[in-house]
Amino acid sequence: AGLVLLPRPPPGAPRPKGATVFAADVLVLAAPDGGLAAGFEAVVHADAVRQAARLLFADGAGGVAAGSTRKCTFEFLYHPEYLVPGTRLILRDGRTRAVGTVVSVDV
C-alpha cells in the first residue's frame, strides 16, 4: 500500500477511501493477440498507482480490438488504490498498450 497527500475534507464530507473496482474509457493502442477480453490482466499506471488489474467486462459485444475505445470495468488484484474520476491511466502487458481515463470508482 502507498500514501497520498490530500487536503483536509470539509466537515461532513465523506472520507477518501481506496477502490478495488473502477471503470475507465479505454483506447487500445496495440494488442498483438487480437485485443482485450474479460480476464485480461495488465499493469495499471495512474498518478502514483502501479498495480496489476483484471478486466472484468467491456461495454458492447466481444473484446476491445486495437484502435477502438470502450468503457471497461477493472478490478485491482492485490489491494485498493486511491483513484478519482478524470485520472488518466496507461495499461501495459507485454506488447499490449492502452490509454484511458477513469470515469467511475467502486462501480
Secondary structure, 3 states (H helix, E strand, C coil): CCCCCCCCCCCCCCCCCCECEEEEEEEEEECCCCCECCCCEEEEEECCEEEEEEEEEECCCCCECCCCEEEEEEEECCCCECCCCCCEEEEEECCEEEEEEEEEECC
